[in-house]
């Protein structure tokens, strides 16, 4: 039986780096954590923090804090992307009404992960600088195309890791956040005129596949 051809979504930001760290130490620490845990695992750790369940991260070690700080950096990226996009004024009417809550969700994620790191005795990483490619916020289609690629990457990352989780608390947290990210992806796809629910099953990616794409965000 012939399998249907898969639509290959472009990489967010055309595969160009957008995260600029304040110093080389911060950049090396981020990259080292990425190599160890992968973007998918860090998103699951962030989900536990966002859920606000201290049992999920109660036995935090230095490595756990590194993972949470890695996730915090990616959450800063998402929050900044939506903030700049909405501030640019390219969206209006119903489009604006639907995307504003996504921005608010990402900002809430930043606050939740930051608070969790602090509660565990760690020091949240400084927010890095972001250099979005020219044209990212020039028009609605460009902004939403990048948002769609961004959201789809997050959804596949979460769903790729959920089956690997044994701890019930962390599983509940990851599933809850994966559902929210799936809604974000569906809304953005619909605004682009695409099918918001193209398949009866969510796609997944391995940690290696997610990291390969996520690593392109980082200034080398």
MODELLER restraints for C-alpha pairs under 7 A, 6 or more apart:
rsr = mdl.restraints
at = mdl.atoms
rsr.add(forms.Gaussian(group=physical.xy_distance, feature=features.Distance(at['CA:9:A'], at['CA:149:A']), mean=6.41, stdev=0.5))
rsr.add(forms.Gaussian(group=physical.xy_distance, feature=features.Distance(at['CA:10:A'], at['CA:149:A']), mean=6.51, stdev=0.5))
rsr.add(forms.Gaussian(group=physical.xy_distance, feature=features.Distance(at['CA:11:A'], at['CA:149:A']), mean=6.15, stdev=0.5))
rsr.add(forms.Gaussian(group=physical.xy_distance, feature=features.Distance(at['CA:12:A'], at['CA:146:A']), mean=5.10, stdev=0.5))
rsr.add(forms.Gaussian(group=physical.xy_distance, feature=features.Distance(at['CA:12:A'], at['CA:149:A']), mean=5.19, stdev=0.5))
rsr.add(forms.Gaussian(group=physical.xy_distance, feature=features.Distance(at['CA:12:A'], at['CA:150:A']), mean=5.54, stdev=0.5))
rsr.add(forms.Gaussian(group=physical.xy_distance, feature=features.Distance(at['CA:13:A'], at['CA:133:A']), mean=6.64, stdev=0.5))
rsr.add(forms.Gaussian(group=physical.xy_distance, feature=features.Distance(at['CA:13:A'], at['CA:146:A']), mean=6.03, stdev=0.5))
rsr.add(forms.Gaussian(group=physical.xy_distance, feature=features.Distance(at['CA:15:A'], at['CA:216:A']), mean=5.51, stdev=0.5))
rsr.add(forms.Gaussian(group=physical.xy_distance, feature=features.Distance(at['CA:15:A'], at['CA:217:A']), mean=6.97, stdev=0.5))
rsr.add(forms.Gaussian(group=physical.xy_distance, feature=features.Distance(at['CA:16:A'], at['CA:216:A']), mean=6.03, stdev=0.5))
rsr.add(forms.Gaussian(group=physical.xy_distance, feature=features.Distance(at['CA:16:A'], at['CA:217:A']), mean=6.22, stdev=0.5))
rsr.add(forms.Gaussian(group=physical.xy_distance, feature=features.Distance(at['CA:17:A'], at['CA:216:A']), mean=5.48, stdev=0.5))
rsr.add(forms.Gaussian(group=physical.xy_distance, feature=features.Distance(at['CA:17:A'], at['CA:217:A']), mean=4.07, stdev=0.5))
rsr.add(forms.Gaussian(group=physical.xy_distance, feature=features.Distance(at['CA:17:A'], at['CA:218:A']), mean=4.85, stdev=0.5))
rsr.add(forms.Gaussian(group=physical.xy_distance, feature=features.Distance(at['CA:17:A'], at['CA:219:A']), mean=5.13, stdev=0.5))
rsr.add(forms.Gaussian(group=physical.xy_distance, feature=features.Distance(at['CA:18:A'], at['CA:130:A']), mean=5.28, stdev=0.5))
rsr.add(forms.Gaussian(group=physical.xy_distance, feature=features.Distance(at['CA:18:A'], at['CA:131:A']), mean=4.69, stdev=0.5))
rsr.add(forms.Gaussian(group=physical.xy_distance, feature=features.Distance(at['CA:18:A'], at['CA:132:A']), mean=5.33, stdev=0.5))
rsr.add(forms.Gaussian(group=physical.xy_distance, feature=features.Distance(at['CA:18:A'], at['CA:217:A']), mean=5.12, stdev=0.5))
rsr.add(forms.Gaussian(group=physical.xy_distance, feature=features.Distance(at['CA:18:A'], at['CA:218:A']), mean=6.10, stdev=0.5))
rsr.add(forms.Gaussian(group=physical.xy_distance, feature=features.Distance(at['CA:18:A'], at['CA:219:A']), mean=6.70, stdev=0.5))
rsr.add(forms.Gaussian(group=physical.xy_distance, feature=features.Distance(at['CA:19:A'], at['CA:128:A']), mean=6.56, stdev=0.5))
rsr.add(forms.Gaussian(group=physical.xy_distance, feature=features.Distance(at['CA:19:A'], at['CA:129:A']), mean=6.10, stdev=0.5))
rsr.add(forms.Gaussian(group=physical.xy_distance, feature=features.Distance(at['CA:19:A'], at['CA:130:A']), mean=4.87, stdev=0.5))
rsr.add(forms.Gaussian(group=physical.xy_distance, feature=features.Distance(at['CA:19:A'], at['CA:131:A']), mean=6.52, stdev=0.5))
rsr.add(forms.Gaussian(group=physical.xy_distance, feature=features.Distance(at['CA:19:A'], at['CA:217:A']), mean=5.92, stdev=0.5))
rsr.add(forms.Gaussian(group=physical.xy_distance, feature=features.Distance(at['CA:19:A'], at['CA:218:A']), mean=4.98, stdev=0.5))
rsr.add(forms.Gaussian(group=physical.xy_distance, feature=features.Distance(at['CA:19:A'], at['CA:219:A']), mean=5.87, stdev=0.5))
rsr.add(forms.Gaussian(group=physical.xy_distance, feature=features.Distance(at['CA:20:A'], at['CA:128:A']), mean=5.89, stdev=0.5))
rsr.add(forms.Gaussian(group=physical.xy_distance, feature=features.Distance(at['CA:20:A'], at['CA:129:A']), mean=5.01, stdev=0.5))
rsr.add(forms.Gaussian(group=physical.xy_distance, feature=features.Distance(at['CA:20:A'], at['CA:130:A']), mean=5.78, stdev=0.5))
rsr.add(forms.Gaussian(group=physical.xy_distance, feature=features.Distance(at['CA:20:A'], at['CA:218:A']), mean=6.95, stdev=0.5))
rsr.add(forms.Gaussian(group=physical.xy_distance, feature=features.Distance(at['CA:20:A'], at['CA:219:A']), mean=5.76, stdev=0.5))
rsr.add(forms.Gaussian(group=physical.xy_distance, feature=features.Distance(at['CA:21:A'], at['CA:27:A']), mean=5.64, stdev=0.5))
rsr.add(forms.Gaussian(group=physical.xy_distance, feature=features.Distance(at['CA:21:A'], at['CA:128:A']), mean=4.98, stdev=0.5))
rsr.add(forms.Gaussian(group=physical.xy_distance, feature=features.Distance(at['CA:21:A'], at['CA:129:A']), mean=6.25, stdev=0.5))
rsr.add(forms.Gaussian(group=physical.xy_distance, feature=features.Distance(at['CA:22:A'], at['CA:128:A']), mean=6.22, stdev=0.5))
rsr.add(forms.Gaussian(group=physical.xy_distance, feature=features.Distance(at['CA:30:A'], at['CA:70:A']), mean=6.05, stdev=0.5))
rsr.add(forms.Gaussian(group=physical.xy_distance, feature=features.Distance(at['CA:33:A'], at['CA:66:A']), mean=6.62, stdev=0.5))
rsr.add(forms.Gaussian(group=physical.xy_distance, feature=features.Distance(at['CA:33:A'], at['CA:67:A']), mean=6.63, stdev=0.5))
rsr.add(forms.Gaussian(group=physical.xy_distance, feature=features.Distance(at['CA:33:A'], at['CA:70:A']), mean=6.90, stdev=0.5))
rsr.add(forms.Gaussian(group=physical.xy_distance, feature=features.Distance(at['CA:38:A'], at['CA:207:A']), mean=5.34, stdev=0.5))
rsr.add(forms.Gaussian(group=physical.xy_distance, feature=features.Distance(at['CA:38:A'], at['CA:208:A']), mean=6.68, stdev=0.5))
rsr.add(forms.Gaussian(group=physical.xy_distance, feature=features.Distance(at['CA:38:A'], at['CA:211:A']), mean=5.55, stdev=0.5))
rsr.add(forms.Gaussian(group=physical.xy_distance, feature=features.Distance(at['CA:39:A'], at['CA:207:A']), mean=6.29, stdev=0.5))
rsr.add(forms.Gaussian(group=physical.xy_distance, feature=features.Distance(at['CA:39:A'], at['CA:210:A']), mean=6.13, stdev=0.5))
rsr.add(forms.Gaussian(group=physical.xy_distance, feature=features.Distance(at['CA:39:A'], at['CA:211:A']), mean=5.24, stdev=0.5))
rsr.add(forms.Gaussian(group=physical.xy_distance, feature=features.Distance(at['CA:39:A'], at['CA:214:A']), mean=6.96, stdev=0.5))
rsr.add(forms.Gaussian(group=physical.xy_distance, feature=features.Distance(at['CA:40:A'], at['CA:157:A']), mean=4.83, stdev=0.5))
rsr.add(forms.Gaussian(group=physical.xy_distance, feature=features.Distance(at['CA:40:A'], at['CA:158:A']), mean=6.19, stdev=0.5))
rsr.add(forms.Gaussian(group=physical.xy_distance, feature=features.Distance(at['CA:40:A'], at['CA:161:A']), mean=6.19, stdev=0.5))
rsr.add(forms.Gaussian(group=physical.xy_distance, feature=features.Distance(at['CA:40:A'], at['CA:207:A']), mean=5.16, stdev=0.5))
rsr.add(forms.Gaussian(group=physical.xy_distance, feature=features.Distance(at['CA:40:A'], at['CA:210:A']), mean=6.52, stdev=0.5))
rsr.add(forms.Gaussian(group=physical.xy_distance, feature=features.Distance(at['CA:41:A'], at['CA:161:A']), mean=6.73, stdev=0.5))
rsr.add(forms.Gaussian(group=physical.xy_distance, feature=features.Distance(at['CA:42:A'], at['CA:67:A']), mean=5.46, stdev=0.5))
rsr.add(forms.Gaussian(group=physical.xy_distance, feature=features.Distance(at['CA:42:A'], at['CA:68:A']), mean=6.55, stdev=0.5))
rsr.add(forms.Gaussian(group=physical.xy_distance, feature=features.Distance(at['CA:42:A'], at['CA:70:A']), mean=6.64, stdev=0.5))
rsr.add(forms.Gaussian(group=physical.xy_distance, feature=features.Distance(at['CA:42:A'], at['CA:71:A']), mean=5.21, stdev=0.5))
rsr.add(forms.Gaussian(group=physical.xy_distance, feature=features.Distance(at['CA:43:A'], at['CA:71:A']), mean=5.93, stdev=0.5))
rsr.add(forms.Gaussian(group=physical.xy_distance, feature=features.Distance(at['CA:43:A'], at['CA:158:A']), mean=6.66, stdev=0.5))
rsr.add(forms.Gaussian(group=physical.xy_distance, feature=features.Distance(at['CA:44:A'], at['CA:158:A']), mean=6.60, stdev=0.5))
rsr.add(forms.Gaussian(group=physical.xy_distance, feature=features.Distance(at['CA:44:A'], at['CA:174:A']), mean=5.43, stdev=0.5))
rsr.add(forms.Gaussian(group=physical.xy_distance, feature=features.Distance(at['CA:45:A'], at['CA:67:A']), mean=6.96, stdev=0.5))
rsr.add(forms.Gaussian(group=physical.xy_distance, feature=features.Distance(at['CA:45:A'], at['CA:68:A']), mean=6.25, stdev=0.5))
rsr.add(forms.Gaussian(group=physical.xy_distance, feature=features.Distance(at['CA:46:A'], at['CA:68:A']), mean=6.02, stdev=0.5))
rsr.add(forms.Gaussian(group=physical.xy_distance, feature=features.Distance(at['CA:46:A'], at['CA:71:A']), mean=5.82, stdev=0.5))
rsr.add(forms.Gaussian(group=physical.xy_distance, feature=features.Distance(at['CA:46:A'], at['CA:113:A']), mean=6.32, stdev=0.5))
rsr.add(forms.Gaussian(group=physical.xy_distance, feature=features.Distance(at['CA:47:A'], at['CA:173:A']), mean=5.33, stdev=0.5))
rsr.add(forms.Gaussian(group=physical.xy_distance, feature=features.Distance(at['CA:47:A'], at['CA:174:A']), mean=4.98, stdev=0.5))
rsr.add(forms.Gaussian(group=physical.xy_distance, feature=features.Distance(at['CA:47:A'], at['CA:177:A']), mean=5.87, stdev=0.5))
rsr.add(forms.Gaussian(group=physical.xy_distance, feature=features.Distance(at['CA:48:A'], at['CA:56:A']), mean=5.94, stdev=0.5))
rsr.add(forms.Gaussian(group=physical.xy_distance, feature=features.Distance(at['CA:48:A'], at['CA:170:A']), mean=5.43, stdev=0.5))
rsr.add(forms.Gaussian(group=physical.xy_distance, feature=features.Distance(at['CA:48:A'], at['CA:173:A']), mean=4.94, stdev=0.5))
rsr.add(forms.Gaussian(group=physical.xy_distance, feature=features.Distance(at['CA:48:A'], at['CA:174:A']), mean=6.45, stdev=0.5))
rsr.add(forms.Gaussian(group=physical.xy_distance, feature=features.Distance(at['CA:49:A'], at['CA:112:A']), mean=6.36, stdev=0.5))
rsr.add(forms.Gaussian(group=physical.xy_distance, feature=features.Distance(at['CA:49:A'], at['CA:113:A']), mean=5.44, stdev=0.5))
rsr.add(forms.Gaussian(group=physical.xy_distance, feature=features.Distance(at['CA:49:A'], at['CA:116:A']), mean=5.92, stdev=0.5))
rsr.add(forms.Gaussian(group=physical.xy_distance, feature=features.Distance(at['CA:50:A'], at['CA:109:A']), mean=5.96, stdev=0.5))
rsr.add(forms.Gaussian(group=physical.xy_distance, feature=features.Distance(at['CA:50:A'], at['CA:112:A']), mean=5.12, stdev=0.5))
rsr.add(forms.Gaussian(group=physical.xy_distance, feature=features.Distance(at['CA:50:A'], at['CA:113:A']), mean=6.06, stdev=0.5))
rsr.add(forms.Gaussian(group=physical.xy_distance, feature=features.Distance(at['CA:51:A'], at['CA:173:A']), mean=5.44, stdev=0.5))
rsr.add(forms.Gaussian(group=physical.xy_distance, feature=features.Distance(at['CA:56:A'], at['CA:169:A']), mean=5.67, stdev=0.5))
rsr.add(forms.Gaussian(group=physical.xy_distance, feature=features.Distance(at['CA:56:A'], at['CA:170:A']), mean=5.54, stdev=0.5))
rsr.add(forms.Gaussian(group=physical.xy_distance, feature=features.Distance(at['CA:60:A'], at['CA:120:A']), mean=6.86, stdev=0.5))
rsr.add(forms.Gaussian(group=physical.xy_distance, feature=features.Distance(at['CA:65:A'], at['CA:117:A']), mean=6.50, stdev=0.5))
rsr.add(forms.Gaussian(group=physical.xy_distance, feature=features.Distance(at['CA:65:A'], at['CA:122:A']), mean=6.48, stdev=0.5))
rsr.add(forms.Gaussian(group=physical.xy_distance, feature=features.Distance(at['CA:68:A'], at['CA:113:A']), mean=6.91, stdev=0.5))
rsr.add(forms.Gaussian(group=physical.xy_distance, feature=features.Distance(at['CA:68:A'], at['CA:117:A']), mean=6.93, stdev=0.5))
rsr.add(forms.Gaussian(group=physical.xy_distance, feature=features.Distance(at['CA:69:A'], at['CA:124:A']), mean=6.16, stdev=0.5))
rsr.add(forms.Gaussian(group=physical.xy_distance, feature=features.Distance(at['CA:69:A'], at['CA:125:A']), mean=5.99, stdev=0.5))
rsr.add(forms.Gaussian(group=physical.xy_distance, feature=features.Distance(at['CA:72:A'], at['CA:110:A']), mean=6.19, stdev=0.5))
rsr.add(forms.Gaussian(group=physical.xy_distance, feature=features.Distance(at['CA:72:A'], at['CA:113:A']), mean=6.20, stdev=0.5))
rsr.add(forms.Gaussian(group=physical.xy_distance, feature=features.Distance(at['CA:72:A'], at['CA:114:A']), mean=7.00, stdev=0.5))
rsr.add(forms.Gaussian(group=physical.xy_distance, feature=features.Distance(at['CA:73:A'], at['CA:127:A']), mean=6.83, stdev=0.5))
rsr.add(forms.Gaussian(group=physical.xy_distance, feature=features.Distance(at['CA:75:A'], at['CA:106:A']), mean=6.52, stdev=0.5))
rsr.add(forms.Gaussian(group=physical.xy_distance, feature=features.Distance(at['CA:75:A'], at['CA:109:A']), mean=6.64, stdev=0.5))
rsr.add(forms.Gaussian(group=physical.xy_distance, feature=features.Distance(at['CA:75:A'], at['CA:110:A']), mean=5.66, stdev=0.5))
rsr.add(forms.Gaussian(group=physical.xy_distance, feature=features.Distance(at['CA:76:A'], at['CA:110:A']), mean=6.21, stdev=0.5))
rsr.add(forms.Gaussian(group=physical.xy_distance, feature=features.Distance(at['CA:76:A'], at['CA:127:A']), mean=6.58, stdev=0.5))
rsr.add(forms.Gaussian(group=physical.xy_distance, feature=features.Distance(at['CA:78:A'], at['CA:106:A']), mean=6.32, stdev=0.5))
rsr.add(forms.Gaussian(group=physical.xy_distance, feature=features.Distance(at['CA:79:A'], at['CA:103:A']), mean=5.99, stdev=0.5))
rsr.add(forms.Gaussian(group=physical.xy_distance, feature=features.Distance(at['CA:79:A'], at['CA:106:A']), mean=4.89, stdev=0.5))
rsr.add(forms.Gaussian(group=physical.xy_distance, feature=features.Distance(at['CA:79:A'], at['CA:107:A']), mean=5.35, stdev=0.5))
rsr.add(forms.Gaussian(group=physical.xy_distance, feature=features.Distance(at['CA:82:A'], at['CA:103:A']), mean=5.22, stdev=0.5))
rsr.add(forms.Gaussian(group=physical.xy_distance, feature=features.Distance(at['CA:83:A'], at['CA:103:A']), mean=6.28, stdev=0.5))
rsr.add(forms.Gaussian(group=physical.xy_distance, feature=features.Distance(at['CA:85:A'], at['CA:137:A']), mean=5.63, stdev=0.5))
rsr.add(forms.Gaussian(group=physical.xy_distance, feature=features.Distance(at['CA:85:A'], at['CA:143:A']), mean=6.64, stdev=0.5))
rsr.add(forms.Gaussian(group=physical.xy_distance, feature=features.Distance(at['CA:88:A'], at['CA:137:A']), mean=6.33, stdev=0.5))
rsr.add(forms.Gaussian(group=physical.xy_distance, feature=features.Distance(at['CA:90:A'], at['CA:139:A']), mean=5.51, stdev=0.5))
rsr.add(forms.Gaussian(group=physical.xy_distance, feature=features.Distance(at['CA:90:A'], at['CA:140:A']), mean=5.20, stdev=0.5))
rsr.add(forms.Gaussian(group=physical.xy_distance, feature=features.Distance(at['CA:91:A'], at['CA:140:A']), mean=6.15, stdev=0.5))
rsr.add(forms.Gaussian(group=physical.xy_distance, feature=features.Distance(at['CA:95:A'], at['CA:191:A']), mean=6.92, stdev=0.5))
rsr.add(forms.Gaussian(group=physical.xy_distance, feature=features.Distance(at['CA:102:A'], at['CA:184:A']), mean=6.59, stdev=0.5))
rsr.add(forms.Gaussian(group=physical.xy_distance, feature=features.Distance(at['CA:114:A'], at['CA:124:A']), mean=5.80, stdev=0.5))
rsr.add(forms.Gaussian(group=physical.xy_distance, feature=features.Distance(at['CA:117:A'], at['CA:123:A']), mean=6.47, stdev=0.5))
rsr.add(forms.Gaussian(group=physical.xy_distance, feature=features.Distance(at['CA:117:A'], at['CA:124:A']), mean=6.03, stdev=0.5))
rsr.add(forms.Gaussian(group=physical.xy_distance, feature=features.Distance(at['CA:118:A'], at['CA:124:A']), mean=6.73, stdev=0.5))
rsr.add(forms.Gaussian(group=physical.xy_distance, feature=features.Distance(at['CA:136:A'], at['CA:142:A']), mean=5.83, stdev=0.5))
rsr.add(forms.Gaussian(group=physical.xy_distance, feature=features.Distance(at['CA:136:A'], at['CA:143:A']), mean=5.60, stdev=0.5))
rsr.add(forms.Gaussian(group=physical.xy_distance, feature=features.Distance(at['CA:137:A'], at['CA:143:A']), mean=5.32, stdev=0.5))
rsr.add(forms.Gaussian(group=physical.xy_distance, feature=features.Distance(at['CA:141:A'], at['CA:192:A']), mean=6.99, stdev=0.5))
rsr.add(forms.Gaussian(group=physical.xy_distance, feature=features.Distance(at['CA:144:A'], at['CA:188:A']), mean=6.43, stdev=0.5))
rsr.add(forms.Gaussian(group=physical.xy_distance, feature=features.Distance(at['CA:144:A'], at['CA:192:A']), mean=6.73, stdev=0.5))
rsr.add(forms.Gaussian(group=physical.xy_distance, feature=features.Distance(at['CA:147:A'], at['CA:188:A']), mean=6.98, stdev=0.5))
rsr.add(forms.Gaussian(group=physical.xy_distance, feature=features.Distance(at['CA:148:A'], at['CA:185:A']), mean=6.04, stdev=0.5))
rsr.add(forms.Gaussian(group=physical.xy_distance, feature=features.Distance(at['CA:148:A'], at['CA:188:A']), mean=5.70, stdev=0.5))
rsr.add(forms.Gaussian(group=physical.xy_distance, feature=features.Distance(at['CA:148:A'], at['CA:189:A']), mean=6.20, stdev=0.5))
rsr.add(forms.Gaussian(group=physical.xy_distance, feature=features.Distance(at['CA:151:A'], at['CA:181:A']), mean=6.69, stdev=0.5))
rsr.add(forms.Gaussian(group=physical.xy_distance, feature=features.Distance(at['CA:151:A'], at['CA:184:A']), mean=6.71, stdev=0.5))
rsr.add(forms.Gaussian(group=physical.xy_distance, feature=features.Distance(at['CA:151:A'], at['CA:185:A']), mean=5.09, stdev=0.5))
rsr.add(forms.Gaussian(group=physical.xy_distance, feature=features.Distance(at['CA:152:A'], at['CA:185:A']), mean=5.92, stdev=0.5))
rsr.add(forms.Gaussian(group=physical.xy_distance, feature=features.Distance(at['CA:154:A'], at['CA:181:A']), mean=6.87, stdev=0.5))
rsr.add(forms.Gaussian(group=physical.xy_distance, feature=features.Distance(at['CA:155:A'], at['CA:178:A']), mean=6.20, stdev=0.5))
rsr.add(forms.Gaussian(group=physical.xy_distance, feature=features.Distance(at['CA:155:A'], at['CA:181:A']), mean=5.80, stdev=0.5))
rsr.add(forms.Gaussian(group=physical.xy_distance, feature=features.Distance(at['CA:155:A'], at['CA:182:A']), mean=5.79, stdev=0.5))
rsr.add(forms.Gaussian(group=physical.xy_distance, feature=features.Distance(at['CA:156:A'], at['CA:203:A']), mean=5.66, stdev=0.5))
rsr.add(forms.Gaussian(group=physical.xy_distance, feature=features.Distance(at['CA:156:A'], at['CA:204:A']), mean=4.37, stdev=0.5))
rsr.add(forms.Gaussian(group=physical.xy_distance, feature=features.Distance(at['CA:156:A'], at['CA:205:A']), mean=5.43, stdev=0.5))
rsr.add(forms.Gaussian(group=physical.xy_distance, feature=features.Distance(at['CA:157:A'], at['CA:204:A']), mean=6.53, stdev=0.5))
rsr.add(forms.Gaussian(group=physical.xy_distance, feature=features.Distance(at['CA:157:A'], at['CA:205:A']), mean=5.82, stdev=0.5))
rsr.add(forms.Gaussian(group=physical.xy_distance, feature=features.Distance(at['CA:157:A'], at['CA:210:A']), mean=6.16, stdev=0.5))
rsr.add(forms.Gaussian(group=physical.xy_distance, feature=features.Distance(at['CA:158:A'], at['CA:174:A']), mean=6.94, stdev=0.5))
rsr.add(forms.Gaussian(group=physical.xy_distance, feature=features.Distance(at['CA:158:A'], at['CA:178:A']), mean=5.68, stdev=0.5))
rsr.add(forms.Gaussian(group=physical.xy_distance, feature=features.Distance(at['CA:159:A'], at['CA:178:A']), mean=6.82, stdev=0.5))
rsr.add(forms.Gaussian(group=physical.xy_distance, feature=features.Distance(at['CA:159:A'], at['CA:204:A']), mean=5.50, stdev=0.5))
rsr.add(forms.Gaussian(group=physical.xy_distance, feature=features.Distance(at['CA:160:A'], at['CA:204:A']), mean=4.52, stdev=0.5))
rsr.add(forms.Gaussian(group=physical.xy_distance, feature=features.Distance(at['CA:160:A'], at['CA:205:A']), mean=5.05, stdev=0.5))
rsr.add(forms.Gaussian(group=physical.xy_distance, feature=features.Distance(at['CA:160:A'], at['CA:206:A']), mean=5.76, stdev=0.5))
rsr.add(forms.Gaussian(group=physical.xy_distance, feature=features.Distance(at['CA:162:A'], at['CA:171:A']), mean=6.48, stdev=0.5))
rsr.add(forms.Gaussian(group=physical.xy_distance, feature=features.Distance(at['CA:162:A'], at['CA:174:A']), mean=6.63, stdev=0.5))
rsr.add(forms.Gaussian(group=physical.xy_distance, feature=features.Distance(at['CA:162:A'], at['CA:175:A']), mean=6.91, stdev=0.5))
rsr.add(forms.Gaussian(group=physical.xy_distance, feature=features.Distance(at['CA:165:A'], at['CA:171:A']), mean=5.84, stdev=0.5))
rsr.add(forms.Gaussian(group=physical.xy_distance, feature=features.Distance(at['CA:186:A'], at['CA:196:A']), mean=4.24, stdev=0.5))
rsr.add(forms.Gaussian(group=physical.xy_distance, feature=features.Distance(at['CA:186:A'], at['CA:197:A']), mean=6.51, stdev=0.5))
rsr.add(forms.Gaussian(group=physical.xy_distance, feature=features.Distance(at['CA:187:A'], at['CA:196:A']), mean=6.68, stdev=0.5))
rsr.add(forms.Gaussian(group=physical.xy_distance, feature=features.Distance(at['CA:189:A'], at['CA:195:A']), mean=6.30, stdev=0.5))
rsr.add(forms.Gaussian(group=physical.xy_distance, feature=features.Distance(at['CA:189:A'], at['CA:196:A']), mean=5.13, stdev=0.5))
rsr.add(forms.Gaussian(group=physical.xy_distance, feature=features.Distance(at['CA:190:A'], at['CA:196:A']), mean=5.23, stdev=0.5))
